[in-house]
């Protein structure tokens, strides 16, 4: 399907072959036509193939790549890299299909990839816990450098879910040399650099998070990764600059809209928070919503308008549900309470709840308010850890 579609485009535009050679990094027209005319031939440089698909068929990438992967030789490089592509683009059906295909093939390297990625899939499906997964990953007798590195990356994410941030950093320090050796799979290398960068955006301090975010955007191999980095960079920039934060969040929202992502509404709420924070008129407030996130943003809107009675009424209604709230929502709840009460205790509780939620990028909102209230620097530094 893919090869024929490309051939059809080449017939329409004779000079297109030169453009595709430039886009893909192929050495010559003959390399391109060998790939297109030989049914079983793969492109050695997967990212080049992906760039070609995105150039020719920007709205059909996932559909085209799904069909292409399902028909490639499971013993080859393209089938292996499909597991990473499916994972970072959240194409779960494709990933499960390819896992089954690689597990049943005759190639030992493909089988090793399937065995390693299958553990990650079991965590995603809720079949095993992050702790169980890390035991299984640690017990694997892996031979390829690629799977030795990816197993460590899976462990980092599991430790993050377990709120074991020290272990995240310890394991991350062990794979720097391994990453530099992933020359056979440049797409995989860039993807893993981004995966680690996204974790660092959440566990480092604000300045480290911004540096990690810029690195992720420069290496992003998927639009979803790029959008996620922009969204987090937007959050990290809120206290410094409305314009910078709005620019990042708008980029994230545009990508999510293009992908029809489930993250659209969450990003709109973050833009509401930004605009409330800087006392601008929020674009996406929903006064009819019963969702706690939306009601919180309305309360914040009233706080910034100095309409404290209305804000208190909303927060009081929400407190009936506080025991069932996720920690991140509790963090914002106590932050808004503190803005009304001016009490240190509310801001301290906000920090604690964000810590429980493993969301370090939100600490600086209550910490800045504590600083305004005269809290000593040593206490603030301890809370920021």
Secondary structure, 3 states (H helix, E strand, C coil): CHHHHHHHHHHHCCCHHHHHHHHHCCCCHHHHHHHHHCCCCCCCCHHHHHHHHHHHCCCCHHHHHHHHHHCCCCCCHHHHHHHHHHHHCCCHHHHHHHHHHHHCCCCHHHHHHHHHHHHHHHHHCCCCCHHHHHHHHHHCCCCCHHHHHHHHHHHHHHHHHCCCHHHHHHHHHCCHHHHHCCCCCHHHHHHHHHHHHHHHHHHCCHHHHHHHHHHHHHHCCCHHHHHHHHHHHHHHHCCCCHHHHHHHHHHHHHHHHHHCCCCHHHHHHHHHHHHHHCCCCCCCCCCCCCCHHHHHHHHHHHHHCCCHHHHHHHHHHHHCCHHHCCHHHHHHHHHHHHHHHCCHHHHHHHHHHHHHCCCHHHHHHHHHHHHHCCCCHHHHHHHHC
